[in-house]
Amino acid sequence: MSDFGSSLSQARAHIEAAVVKRAGEDPQFRALLLANPHAALKDLLGNDPIPSLTIRVVEEAAGEAVLVLPRLIAEDELPDELLDFAAGGNAKDC
């Protein structure tokens, strides 16, 4: 994995850990996360980092385990969620 890919993975893991921690401690945040993930991220981070990205939150049920497999990204491919930034499409959101 490239340094860029590694940095993206680390950033995602950091954000996911913060989301899960807050959702475990704050029932109102958990409800917001399930109802409106973008609003929950804005509440947690102060902004919605990638507004064009579709975010789906799944809450595990008793007796269930959810395994998420991120899509594979080629070494020379820019992830879709970053194309807007590379093209300057979200400059107003920065």
N, C-alpha and C positions, 0 to 999 in steps of 0.2 A: 504494500500500500504506500502511496506517495505521502510526502509530508502534508500536502494539502488535504488528502483524504483522511489522514490520521487526525489532523486538526479538526476537520468536520465531525469525525466520529467522537472525539473528545468533547467538543462543544455540545453535541447532541446528548451525550451521556450525562454531562453536567446539568443541562437543562432538564432532562428527564428525571434525574435524581432529585432536583429541587422541586419539580412538579409533584412527584410521588410523595416526597416528605411533607409538603404543605397540604396535599390532599388527605394525608393520613392524620394531620393535626387539626385541620380546619374544615368542618362539615359544609360550611357555606361555599368555600372555595371548591370543594369536591363537587358540589351540586352545579356550580357555575362551569367547572371543567367539563362535566358531562353534557350540559346544555349548550354551552358556547365556548369551545376551546380557545378561540382567538381572544375573547374577552378575558378569559382566565389567564392566558399568557400575558396580556397587556397589564392585568392586575399584578401579576407576579414580577414581571420584568420591567414594567414601566412603558413598554411599547410592544407591538405585535411584530416580531422580527421578520416574518415572511407572510404578509397578508394574503398573497395569492396561493399559498400552499393549502391544500385540503388537509384538515386534521381530524382524525377519527379517534375518539377515546372509547375504550372498551373496558368495562368493569367486570372482573372475574366474578363468577357465581360460586357458591359452595360446591365443592367436588369438581371444580373445573380449573384447568390451567390454560392460559392463553400464551402462545408462543408467536412472536412477531419476527418475521424475516424481512429485513430491509432489502430493497431492490439492489441488485448488483450494479455498480457503476464502473465502467471501463476506466482505465488509468488516464486516458486522454479525453474523457467526457466530462463536461461541466454539468453538475446536477441541475435538473430542471428548476429547482427552487432558487438557484443562484443565477439563472440566466437573466432575469429581470435586472438584477444588480449589475451584472457585467455589461448589459446594454444600456444602463443608466435609466431604466424604466421606472425605478422607484426612488429617484433622487429626492422627490418631494417628501418622502416618508423618512428620510434620514435625519 
